């Protein structure tokens, strides 16, 4: 069964388009490897049409995180990603800081 991977990383710090692009690129690579990524950065497009406060988005994201098997933390400062890591740890989910480490873990799960 494929593993569901939550991608945490910067969104508003720096260029939002670049941050979304990086997260989607990593998510695409994970999907190509057989994992099922959850990319919270994609709510950017929802937010463009129906804006909400930051806490709304974080609440949505943490609900999805609880359905995942692991978290991948992308580089860069992000208060939201740090809260997502804290929640992943509280849930007992493994937290990875490199794609290489995550891919090794995924291979061990097969």
N, C-alpha and C positions, 0 to 999 in steps of 0.2 A: 504494500500500500504506500503511495507517495506521501512524503512528509510535507506538512504545511509550514512555511517559513515566513515569519513576520520580518519585514525590512524596516528598520528604524534608522533615521538619519536626519540631517538638517533639511529644513523646508524653507523657513523664512530668513535664516541667516545667510546673507549673500544674495546671489541671483536665484530667484525661485525657479525659473525655467531650467537653469543648469542643475539645480538640486533635484527637480522632478525627473529630468533626463537621466541623471546618474542612477537614481533609484529604479527607474523603469529598465535601464540597461542591465543592471544587476538582476532584477526580477526576471528579465527575459532569459538571461544566461541560466538562472536557476530552473526556469521552466523547461528550457532545452535539455537540462540534465535529468529531468523527470520529477523535480520537486514542484510544489504548488505554492508560488509566492503570494503573499498579501502585501500590496504596495500602498500604504496609507497616503502617499504623496498624490495618488490619483484622485483623491477627494478635492484636489486643487480645481478640477474642472467643475465639480458639483458646486464648490464655493464661489466660482465665478458667476454662476447662474442664481444660486440661492445662498448668499453669505450667512455664516453663523459665527458665533464667538469661538475663540480658541478652545475653551473648555468643552464646548459641544463636540468639536472634532476629536479631542483627546478622549472623551467618553466613548465615542464611536470606535476609535482605534483600540482602546483597551478591551472593549467587548470582543473585537476580532482577535486580539492577541490571545485571549483565553481559549480560543479555538485552535491555536497553532501549536506546533511541536517544538519550535525553537525560534530564536530571534537572531537576526544578523544586524549588527550595529555598523553602519557606514561611518567613515571618518567625518569629523567636523563638529563644532560646538552646536548643541541642540538641547535646550531644557526639556522639550517634549520627549526626545529620544531617551534622555536620562530617566524620566518618569516611566517610560515604557520598559527600560531595563530593570528598574526597581520592581515593577509589576511582574515581569518575566521571572525574576529571581524569587519573588514571593510565591509565584505559581510553581516553582521548581523546574522551569524550562531552561534548557541550556542556552547560553548567550555566547555568540561568536563575534569576533571583531575582524576577522578576515574571511574572504570567500574561500580561500584554501582550507582553512580549518573547518569551515562548514561543510565543504565538499568531502573532506576526509570523514567527518562524522556521518554524512549521508551515506557514503559507501559502506561504512560499518553497520548501518541500519538494515541493509539489504539482506 
